[in-house]
Amino acid sequence: MKKYIVLSLIFLFFISGCKKGDEPRKEDVALSKKYAKYATSVYKNKNLKKWLATLSKAEPVELLTEEKGVKIGKDTIDISKVKLSDDSIGFIASDKMADKPIVFIDDTKAYIRNNTRSKVISIIPKGTIAFIISKKGEWIKIYAGKINSKWVTRHWVNIGYSTEEDLISEAKVYEEANAILANNPEKAIEMLNELGNSSSPFATLAREKMNELNIDIDSASYSDSDSESEEIINNEDAEDNIYLNEKRIVKCENGLRVRDLPSLLGEKIALIPNGDEVTILEEKNKKITISGKTGRWSKVNWNSKMGWVFGGYLIKSSDLK
C-alpha cells in the first residue's frame, strides 16, 4: 500500500512538472506588437554591440520586455527585448520603434498641437508612411521623419490617413522605388510600373513619377545590359563619349525632355516639341533601353539651349520620308 502511494505521488509530481515546463516563461510572453520607424539594427545583447539583424521600415516585432535607463556609452536609453518574425530574440533602442504604422491617403496638415488653430509644421504628402506614437481623442501624435525640410517627429494629425496593411505595403513599394531610383533605376522602374498598372490608390503617384521620368507606364523598362552595349562596355579602347555634329528630328508625341545630366534623374530644363530639329553635340557610348526604345544619352543644342536627351526618340530626317 505504501509502495502504491509513493508511486502515485511520483507520478503526480512528474505530470505537474511537465505542465509547468510547458508553460511559456513570463519574459517570453509578448506585451505588444511594435514597428520599426526606419531601417534599424537589432542586437544580440542589451549593450547593443553584437549585431543580430536589420529591420526594414514598418517591419513588426513582438515586445517582450523593456528596461529603462540602460547606460550605453555616454548615453542613457531605454532598451527593448524583442522577438522577430523568425523567432530570434534581440535588443533594440526603444525609441526606434512605434505602436502602429499608418499611411497618408491625402495631402494632410501636421500640427504642433492637437488642434487646428495651432501652427502647421508641414504638409504630409499622400503616400507617406508614418507611425502612431500616442492618441488623444480623435487626434494622433505621429513620427513621419523629414518632410519637405521639416522634421515631423511628435506632431499631430486627425484626418487623411489609413491603417490598412495592404495600403501600407503598397506605399512602401512606392517609397522603396524612389529610394533606389538613383542606384538601381531598372528595378525602381519595374516596381513603379507594376504599381502604376494596379488598382492601388497609389497607382496615380507611380504614374506621375513615371511621367516625370519621361517613361510610358505600360511599356516601362530600363536596361543597359543588351548585347550591343555589353560589347561596347567591354571594349577597353572605346571612348566614353562619341562626339558628333549631326542633325536629328525629335519623334516623341508628347515632346522630349531636356535634362541637365545624362540620367533619368537629371533636372528637366526644357521640352522639345515633336518634330523639332536638334543638333547632336555628343553621345554617351553606352546604350540603354527605355520604354522599349534603345539609344544613347545625347547632348543636343536646341534653340540655343544645350542639355541631354534620350536618343531613342531622335531620328534622321531621311527616316521621315
Contacts in CASP RR format, 6 or more apart in sequence:
PFRMAT RR
TARGET T0000
AUTHOR 0000-0000-0000
METHOD contacts of the structure
MODEL  1
MKKYIVLSLIFLFFISGCKKGDEPRKEDVALSKKYAKYATSVYKNKNLKK
WLATLSKAEPVELLTEEKGVKIGKDTIDISKVKLSDDSIGFIASDKMADK
PIVFIDDTKAYIRNNTRSKVISIIPKGTIAFIISKKGEWIKIYAGKINSK
WVTRHWVNIGYSTEEDLISEAKVYEEANAILANNPEKAIEMLNELGNSSS
PFATLAREKMNELNIDIDSASYSDSDSESEEIINNEDAEDNIYLNEKRIV
KCENGLRVRDLPSLLGEKIALIPNGDEVTILEEKNKKITISGKTGRWSKV
NWNSKMGWVFGGYLIKSSDLK
27 64 0 8 1.000
27 65 0 8 1.000
27 81 0 8 1.000
28 64 0 8 1.000
28 83 0 8 1.000
29 64 0 8 1.000
30 62 0 8 1.000
30 63 0 8 1.000
30 64 0 8 1.000
30 83 0 8 1.000
31 62 0 8 1.000
31 63 0 8 1.000
31 64 0 8 1.000
31 65 0 8 1.000
31 66 0 8 1.000
32 62 0 8 1.000
32 63 0 8 1.000
32 99 0 8 1.000
33 60 0 8 1.000
33 61 0 8 1.000
33 62 0 8 1.000
33 63 0 8 1.000
34 60 0 8 1.000
34 61 0 8 1.000
34 62 0 8 1.000
34 63 0 8 1.000
34 80 0 8 1.000
34 82 0 8 1.000
34 97 0 8 1.000
34 98 0 8 1.000
34 99 0 8 1.000
35 58 0 8 1.000
35 59 0 8 1.000
35 60 0 8 1.000
35 61 0 8 1.000
35 97 0 8 1.000
35 98 0 8 1.000
35 99 0 8 1.000
35 100 0 8 1.000
35 101 0 8 1.000
35 131 0 8 1.000
36 55 0 8 1.000
36 56 0 8 1.000
36 57 0 8 1.000
36 58 0 8 1.000
36 59 0 8 1.000
36 61 0 8 1.000
36 96 0 8 1.000
36 97 0 8 1.000
37 57 0 8 1.000
37 96 0 8 1.000
37 97 0 8 1.000
37 98 0 8 1.000
37 131 0 8 1.000
37 143 0 8 1.000
37 145 0 8 1.000
38 57 0 8 1.000
38 96 0 8 1.000
38 145 0 8 1.000
39 54 0 8 1.000
39 55 0 8 1.000
39 56 0 8 1.000
39 57 0 8 1.000
40 54 0 8 1.000
40 55 0 8 1.000
40 92 0 8 1.000
40 93 0 8 1.000
40 96 0 8 1.000
41 48 0 8 1.000
41 51 0 8 1.000
41 52 0 8 1.000
41 53 0 8 1.000
41 54 0 8 1.000
41 55 0 8 1.000
41 92 0 8 1.000
42 51 0 8 1.000
42 52 0 8 1.000
42 53 0 8 1.000
42 54 0 8 1.000
42 55 0 8 1.000
42 61 0 8 1.000
42 82 0 8 1.000
42 84 0 8 1.000
42 90 0 8 1.000
42 91 0 8 1.000
42 92 0 8 1.000
43 49 0 8 1.000
43 50 0 8 1.000
43 51 0 8 1.000
43 52 0 8 1.000
43 90 0 8 1.000
43 91 0 8 1.000
43 92 0 8 1.000
44 50 0 8 1.000
44 51 0 8 1.000
44 52 0 8 1.000
44 90 0 8 1.000
44 91 0 8 1.000
45 91 0 8 1.000
46 67 0 8 1.000
46 70 0 8 1.000
46 79 0 8 1.000
46 81 0 8 1.000
46 91 0 8 1.000
47 72 0 8 1.000
48 72 0 8 1.000
48 79 0 8 1.000
48 91 0 8 1.000
48 92 0 8 1.000
48 93 0 8 1.000
52 88 0 8 1.000
52 90 0 8 1.000
53 84 0 8 1.000
53 88 0 8 1.000
55 61 0 8 1.000
55 84 0 8 1.000
55 92 0 8 1.000
57 129 0 8 1.000
57 172 0 8 1.000
57 175 0 8 1.000
58 101 0 8 1.000
58 129 0 8 1.000
58 131 0 8 1.000
58 168 0 8 1.000
58 172 0 8 1.000
59 85 0 8 1.000
60 85 0 8 1.000
61 82 0 8 1.000
61 83 0 8 1.000
61 84 0 8 1.000
61 85 0 8 1.000
61 92 0 8 1.000
61 97 0 8 1.000
62 82 0 8 1.000
62 83 0 8 1.000
63 80 0 8 1.000
63 81 0 8 1.000
63 82 0 8 1.000
63 97 0 8 1.000
64 80 0 8 1.000
64 81 0 8 1.000
64 82 0 8 1.000
64 83 0 8 1.000
64 89 0 8 1.000
65 80 0 8 1.000
65 81 0 8 1.000
66 78 0 8 1.000
66 79 0 8 1.000
66 80 0 8 1.000
66 81 0 8 1.000
66 94 0 8 1.000
67 78 0 8 1.000
67 79 0 8 1.000
67 80 0 8 1.000
67 81 0 8 1.000
68 78 0 8 1.000
69 76 0 8 1.000
69 77 0 8 1.000
69 78 0 8 1.000
69 79 0 8 1.000
70 76 0 8 1.000
70 77 0 8 1.000
70 78 0 8 1.000
70 79 0 8 1.000
72 79 0 8 1.000
77 93 0 8 1.000
77 94 0 8 1.000
77 95 0 8 1.000
78 93 0 8 1.000
78 94 0 8 1.000
78 95 0 8 1.000
79 91 0 8 1.000
79 92 0 8 1.000
79 93 0 8 1.000
79 94 0 8 1.000
80 91 0 8 1.000
80 92 0 8 1.000
80 93 0 8 1.000
80 94 0 8 1.000
80 97 0 8 1.000
81 89 0 8 1.000
81 90 0 8 1.000
81 91 0 8 1.000
82 89 0 8 1.000
82 90 0 8 1.000
82 91 0 8 1.000
82 92 0 8 1.000
82 97 0 8 1.000
83 89 0 8 1.000
83 90 0 8 1.000
84 90 0 8 1.000
98 131 0 8 1.000
98 132 0 8 1.000
98 133 0 8 1.000
98 143 0 8 1.000
99 131 0 8 1.000
99 132 0 8 1.000
99 133 0 8 1.000
99 134 0 8 1.000
100 131 0 8 1.000
100 132 0 8 1.000
100 163 0 8 1.000
101 129 0 8 1.000
101 130 0 8 1.000
101 131 0 8 1.000
101 132 0 8 1.000
101 163 0 8 1.000
101 168 0 8 1.000
102 129 0 8 1.000
102 130 0 8 1.000
102 131 0 8 1.000
102 132 0 8 1.000
102 140 0 8 1.000
102 142 0 8 1.000
102 161 0 8 1.000
102 162 0 8 1.000
102 163 0 8 1.000
102 168 0 8 1.000
103 127 0 8 1.000
103 128 0 8 1.000
103 129 0 8 1.000
103 130 0 8 1.000
103 161 0 8 1.000
103 162 0 8 1.000
103 164 0 8 1.000
103 167 0 8 1.000
103 168 0 8 1.000
103 171 0 8 1.000
104 124 0 8 1.000
104 125 0 8 1.000
104 126 0 8 1.000
104 127 0 8 1.000
104 128 0 8 1.000
104 130 0 8 1.000
104 160 0 8 1.000
104 161 0 8 1.000
104 162 0 8 1.000
105 126 0 8 1.000
105 127 0 8 1.000
105 160 0 8 1.000
105 161 0 8 1.000
105 162 0 8 1.000
105 167 0 8 1.000
105 201 0 8 1.000
106 126 0 8 1.000
106 159 0 8 1.000
106 160 0 8 1.000
107 123 0 8 1.000
107 124 0 8 1.000
107 125 0 8 1.000
107 126 0 8 1.000
108 123 0 8 1.000
108 124 0 8 1.000
108 157 0 8 1.000
108 159 0 8 1.000
108 160 0 8 1.000
108 161 0 8 1.000
109 116 0 8 1.000
109 120 0 8 1.000
109 122 0 8 1.000
109 123 0 8 1.000
109 124 0 8 1.000
109 157 0 8 1.000
110 120 0 8 1.000
110 121 0 8 1.000
110 122 0 8 1.000
110 123 0 8 1.000
110 124 0 8 1.000
110 142 0 8 1.000
110 144 0 8 1.000
110 147 0 8 1.000
110 152 0 8 1.000
110 155 0 8 1.000
110 156 0 8 1.000
110 157 0 8 1.000
111 118 0 8 1.000
111 119 0 8 1.000
111 120 0 8 1.000
111 121 0 8 1.000
111 155 0 8 1.000
111 156 0 8 1.000
111 157 0 8 1.000
112 118 0 8 1.000
112 119 0 8 1.000
112 120 0 8 1.000
112 121 0 8 1.000
112 155 0 8 1.000
112 156 0 8 1.000
113 156 0 8 1.000
114 136 0 8 1.000
114 137 0 8 1.000
114 139 0 8 1.000
114 141 0 8 1.000
114 156 0 8 1.000
114 158 0 8 1.000
116 158 0 8 1.000
118 156 0 8 1.000
121 150 0 8 1.000
121 152 0 8 1.000
121 155 0 8 1.000
122 147 0 8 1.000
122 148 0 8 1.000
122 150 0 8 1.000
122 152 0 8 1.000
122 155 0 8 1.000
123 147 0 8 1.000
123 148 0 8 1.000
124 130 0 8 1.000
124 144 0 8 1.000
124 147 0 8 1.000
124 152 0 8 1.000
124 157 0 8 1.000
125 147 0 8 1.000
125 148 0 8 1.000
126 202 0 8 1.000
126 205 0 8 1.000
127 171 0 8 1.000
127 174 0 8 1.000
127 175 0 8 1.000
127 202 0 8 1.000
127 205 0 8 1.000
128 144 0 8 1.000
128 147 0 8 1.000
128 171 0 8 1.000
129 144 0 8 1.000
129 168 0 8 1.000
129 171 0 8 1.000
129 172 0 8 1.000
129 175 0 8 1.000
130 142 0 8 1.000
130 143 0 8 1.000
130 144 0 8 1.000
130 145 0 8 1.000
130 152 0 8 1.000
130 161 0 8 1.000
131 142 0 8 1.000
131 143 0 8 1.000
131 144 0 8 1.000
132 140 0 8 1.000
132 141 0 8 1.000
132 142 0 8 1.000
133 140 0 8 1.000
133 141 0 8 1.000
133 142 0 8 1.000
133 143 0 8 1.000
133 154 0 8 1.000
134 140 0 8 1.000
134 141 0 8 1.000
135 141 0 8 1.000
138 158 0 8 1.000
139 156 0 8 1.000
139 157 0 8 1.000
139 158 0 8 1.000
140 156 0 8 1.000
140 157 0 8 1.000
140 158 0 8 1.000
140 161 0 8 1.000
141 154 0 8 1.000
141 155 0 8 1.000
141 156 0 8 1.000
142 152 0 8 1.000
142 155 0 8 1.000
142 156 0 8 1.000
142 157 0 8 1.000
143 152 0 8 1.000
143 153 0 8 1.000
143 154 0 8 1.000
144 152 0 8 1.000
144 153 0 8 1.000
144 155 0 8 1.000
145 151 0 8 1.000
145 152 0 8 1.000
145 153 0 8 1.000
146 152 0 8 1.000
162 168 0 8 1.000
167 200 0 8 1.000
167 201 0 8 1.000
167 202 0 8 1.000
170 195 0 8 1.000
170 198 0 8 1.000
170 200 0 8 1.000
170 201 0 8 1.000
170 202 0 8 1.000
171 202 0 8 1.000
173 191 0 8 1.000
173 194 0 8 1.000
173 195 0 8 1.000
174 191 0 8 1.000
174 192 0 8 1.000
174 195 0 8 1.000
174 202 0 8 1.000
174 205 0 8 1.000
174 206 0 8 1.000
174 209 0 8 1.000
176 191 0 8 1.000
177 187 0 8 1.000
177 188 0 8 1.000
177 189 0 8 1.000
177 191 0 8 1.000
177 192 0 8 1.000
177 195 0 8 1.000
177 206 0 8 1.000
177 209 0 8 1.000
178 188 0 8 1.000
178 209 0 8 1.000
180 187 0 8 1.000
180 188 0 8 1.000
181 188 0 8 1.000
181 189 0 8 1.000
181 264 0 8 1.000
181 265 0 8 1.000
182 265 0 8 1.000
185 222 0 8 1.000
185 264 0 8 1.000
185 265 0 8 1.000
186 221 0 8 1.000
186 222 0 8 1.000
186 223 0 8 1.000
186 224 0 8 1.000
189 210 0 8 1.000
189 213 0 8 1.000
189 215 0 8 1.000
189 220 0 8 1.000
189 221 0 8 1.000
189 222 0 8 1.000
190 220 0 8 1.000
190 221 0 8 1.000
192 206 0 8 1.000
192 209 0 8 1.000
192 210 0 8 1.000
192 217 0 8 1.000
192 220 0 8 1.000
193 206 0 8 1.000
193 210 0 8 1.000
193 217 0 8 1.000
193 218 0 8 1.000
193 220 0 8 1.000
195 202 0 8 1.000
195 203 0 8 1.000
195 206 0 8 1.000
196 203 0 8 1.000
196 204 0 8 1.000
196 206 0 8 1.000
196 207 0 8 1.000
196 210 0 8 1.000
196 217 0 8 1.000
197 203 0 8 1.000
197 217 0 8 1.000
197 218 0 8 1.000
200 206 0 8 1.000
206 217 0 8 1.000
207 217 0 8 1.000
210 216 0 8 1.000
210 217 0 8 1.000
210 220 0 8 1.000
211 217 0 8 1.000
212 268 0 8 1.000
213 264 0 8 1.000
214 256 0 8 1.000
214 257 0 8 1.000
214 264 0 8 1.000
214 290 0 8 1.000
214 310 0 8 1.000
215 222 0 8 1.000
215 264 0 8 1.000
215 290 0 8 1.000
215 291 0 8 1.000
216 291 0 8 1.000
219 291 0 8 1.000
219 292 0 8 1.000
220 290 0 8 1.000
220 291 0 8 1.000
221 289 0 8 1.000
221 290 0 8 1.000
221 291 0 8 1.000
221 292 0 8 1.000
222 264 0 8 1.000
222 288 0 8 1.000
222 289 0 8 1.000
222 290 0 8 1.000
223 288 0 8 1.000
223 289 0 8 1.000
224 286 0 8 1.000
224 287 0 8 1.000
224 288 0 8 1.000
224 289 0 8 1.000
226 287 0 8 1.000
226 289 0 8 1.000
226 294 0 8 1.000
228 287 0 8 1.000
228 294 0 8 1.000
229 286 0 8 1.000
229 287 0 8 1.000
229 288 0 8 1.000
232 238 0 8 1.000
232 285 0 8 1.000
232 286 0 8 1.000
232 287 0 8 1.000
233 286 0 8 1.000
238 285 0 8 1.000
239 285 0 8 1.000
240 284 0 8 1.000
240 285 0 8 1.000
241 282 0 8 1.000
241 283 0 8 1.000
241 284 0 8 1.000
241 285 0 8 1.000
242 282 0 8 1.000
242 283 0 8 1.000
242 284 0 8 1.000
242 285 0 8 1.000
242 296 0 8 1.000
243 281 0 8 1.000
243 282 0 8 1.000
244 280 0 8 1.000
244 281 0 8 1.000
244 282 0 8 1.000
244 283 0 8 1.000
245 279 0 8 1.000
245 280 0 8 1.000
245 281 0 8 1.000
246 279 0 8 1.000
246 280 0 8 1.000
247 277 0 8 1.000
247 278 0 8 1.000
247 279 0 8 1.000
247 280 0 8 1.000
247 316 0 8 1.000
247 317 0 8 1.000
248 277 0 8 1.000
248 278 0 8 1.000
248 279 0 8 1.000
248 280 0 8 1.000
248 298 0 8 1.000
248 300 0 8 1.000
248 311 0 8 1.000
248 314 0 8 1.000
248 315 0 8 1.000
248 316 0 8 1.000
248 317 0 8 1.000
249 275 0 8 1.000
249 276 0 8 1.000
249 277 0 8 1.000
249 278 0 8 1.000
249 314 0 8 1.000
249 315 0 8 1.000
249 316 0 8 1.000
249 317 0 8 1.000
249 319 0 8 1.000
249 320 0 8 1.000
250 256 0 8 1.000
250 272 0 8 1.000
250 273 0 8 1.000
250 274 0 8 1.000
250 275 0 8 1.000
250 276 0 8 1.000
250 277 0 8 1.000
250 278 0 8 1.000
250 309 0 8 1.000
250 313 0 8 1.000
250 314 0 8 1.000
251 274 0 8 1.000
251 275 0 8 1.000
251 313 0 8 1.000
251 314 0 8 1.000
251 315 0 8 1.000
252 272 0 8 1.000
252 274 0 8 1.000
252 313 0 8 1.000
253 274 0 8 1.000
254 274 0 8 1.000
255 271 0 8 1.000
255 272 0 8 1.000
255 273 0 8 1.000
255 274 0 8 1.000
256 271 0 8 1.000
256 272 0 8 1.000
256 274 0 8 1.000
256 309 0 8 1.000
256 310 0 8 1.000
256 313 0 8 1.000
256 314 0 8 1.000
257 268 0 8 1.000
257 270 0 8 1.000
257 271 0 8 1.000
257 272 0 8 1.000
257 309 0 8 1.000
258 268 0 8 1.000
258 269 0 8 1.000
258 270 0 8 1.000
258 271 0 8 1.000
258 272 0 8 1.000
258 300 0 8 1.000
258 302 0 8 1.000
258 305 0 8 1.000
258 307 0 8 1.000
258 308 0 8 1.000
258 309 0 8 1.000
259 266 0 8 1.000
259 267 0 8 1.000
259 268 0 8 1.000
259 269 0 8 1.000
259 307 0 8 1.000
259 308 0 8 1.000
259 309 0 8 1.000
260 266 0 8 1.000
260 267 0 8 1.000
260 269 0 8 1.000
260 307 0 8 1.000
260 308 0 8 1.000
261 267 0 8 1.000
261 308 0 8 1.000
262 284 0 8 1.000
262 297 0 8 1.000
262 299 0 8 1.000
262 308 0 8 1.000
263 297 0 8 1.000
263 308 0 8 1.000
264 290 0 8 1.000
266 308 0 8 1.000
269 305 0 8 1.000
269 307 0 8 1.000
270 302 0 8 1.000
270 305 0 8 1.000
270 307 0 8 1.000
272 278 0 8 1.000
272 300 0 8 1.000
272 302 0 8 1.000
272 309 0 8 1.000
276 302 0 8 1.000
277 302 0 8 1.000
277 317 0 8 1.000
278 300 0 8 1.000
278 301 0 8 1.000
278 302 0 8 1.000
278 309 0 8 1.000
278 314 0 8 1.000
279 300 0 8 1.000
279 301 0 8 1.000
279 302 0 8 1.000
280 298 0 8 1.000
280 299 0 8 1.000
280 300 0 8 1.000
280 314 0 8 1.000
281 299 0 8 1.000
281 300 0 8 1.000
281 301 0 8 1.000
281 306 0 8 1.000
282 298 0 8 1.000
282 299 0 8 1.000
283 296 0 8 1.000
283 297 0 8 1.000
283 298 0 8 1.000
283 299 0 8 1.000
283 311 0 8 1.000
284 296 0 8 1.000
284 297 0 8 1.000
284 298 0 8 1.000
285 296 0 8 1.000
286 296 0 8 1.000
287 294 0 8 1.000
287 295 0 8 1.000
287 296 0 8 1.000
288 294 0 8 1.000
288 295 0 8 1.000
288 296 0 8 1.000
288 297 0 8 1.000
288 310 0 8 1.000
289 295 0 8 1.000
290 310 0 8 1.000
290 312 0 8 1.000
293 310 0 8 1.000
293 312 0 8 1.000
293 313 0 8 1.000
294 312 0 8 1.000
295 310 0 8 1.000
295 311 0 8 1.000
295 312 0 8 1.000
296 311 0 8 1.000
296 312 0 8 1.000
297 308 0 8 1.000
297 309 0 8 1.000
297 310 0 8 1.000
297 311 0 8 1.000
298 308 0 8 1.000
298 309 0 8 1.000
298 310 0 8 1.000
298 311 0 8 1.000
298 314 0 8 1.000
299 306 0 8 1.000
299 307 0 8 1.000
299 308 0 8 1.000
300 306 0 8 1.000
300 307 0 8 1.000
300 308 0 8 1.000
300 309 0 8 1.000
300 314 0 8 1.000
END
